[in-house]
Amino acid sequence: MKDFHCCATCRHFKPEKTPKGMKYVCGRLGYETKTNYQFNCWSPKEHVIKLMNKETDPKTNWRYIQSLSFSSTNYRGETA
């Protein structure tokens, strides 16, 4: 499976064009970031979830959960 986990694929990633060039900010954390940075609070955009689900790992039959809610459900859809 490709590694989709980076700031550029997060729904909170906000690119801003400035006179000095591009500036990238995390809307959730409020910090300047870079496209390839990774944080544990990553919440992928809908089109990224669809791409991830197309590339299901045949060994584990792993699929990313469609509904992202911060509850007791982990990334495999199992209840903790």
Secondary structure, 3 states (H helix, E strand, C coil): CCCCCCHHHECCEEEEEECCEEEEEECCCCCEECCCCCCCCCCECHHHHHHHHHCCECCCCECCCCCCCCCCECCCCCEC
